[in-house]
Amino acid sequence: MEPLYQQTHKQVHQIQSHMGRLETADKQSVHLVENEIQASIDQIFSQLERLEILSSKEPPSKRQNARLRVDQLKYDVQHLQTALRNFQHRRYTREQQERQREELLSRTFTPNGTQKRILDIANMLGLSNTVMRLIEKRAFQDKYFMIGGMLLTCVVMFFVVQYLT
C-alpha cells in the first residue's frame, strides 16, 4: 500500500503545480493543460479506490491510520477537482463576455442602417414604392417635429427657471 500511496501523493502535488501553470497558460494551451489535469485527477481517483481496498486489508493496528491518510488524499483531490471546475467556469464566463463584447462592438447603431433594414423588410412584404416614399417623408417630418418639441421644452424650462429664481 505504501508505494501506491506515495505515488498518489506525489501526483497530487504535481497537479497542484499544474494548477499554477493553468493560470498563466495562453488561450491555445489552456485546454491541453485542463485535459492533462483532468486525466491526472481521474487516474488518482482510480488509485484512491485501490488504496481504499488496500487500507481495509491492513492489520487492525494500522488500518485507522491508513484510512485517515487515504481520506486526506481524497479530500485533497476533491479540492483540486473543485478548483479546476471553478477555473473552467471563470474561463467560460470570461470567453462568453469577450464574445458578447466583440458582438456589440461589431454592431452598427446608425439610423441609416436601421432605416435601410426597415425598407428591405417593407420590400419583402410587398409595400409599393409610393407607400415607402410616404413613410420616408413622414419620418423626415417627424424628425423636425421632435427637434422643434425639444427646443420648445428647453425654452419653457428656461423661462420656468428664470421665473422661479
Stockholm file with secondary structure:
# STOCKHOLM 1.0

chainA/1-165         MEPLYQQTHKQVHQIQSHMGRLETADKQSVHLVENEIQASIDQIFSQLERLEILSSKEPPSKRQNARLRVDQLKYDVQHLQTALRNFQHRRYTREQQERQREELLSRTFTPNGTQKRILDIANMLGLSNTVMRLIEKRAFQDKYFMIGGMLLTCVVMFFVVQYLT
#=GR chainA/1-165 SS CHHHHHHHHHHHHHHHHHHHHHHHCCTTTHHHHHHHHHHHHHHHHHHHHHHHHHHHTSCHHHHHHHHHHHHHHHHHHHHHHHHHHHHHHHHHHHHHHHHHHHHHHHCCCCHHHHHHHHHHHHHHHTCCHHHHHHHHHHHHHHHHHHHHHHHHHHHHHHHHHHHHC
#=GC SS_cons         CHHHHHHHHHHHHHHHHHHHHHHHCCTTTHHHHHHHHHHHHHHHHHHHHHHHHHHHTSCHHHHHHHHHHHHHHHHHHHHHHHHHHHHHHHHHHHHHHHHHHHHHHHCCCCHHHHHHHHHHHHHHHTCCHHHHHHHHHHHHHHHHHHHHHHHHHHHHHHHHHHHHC
//
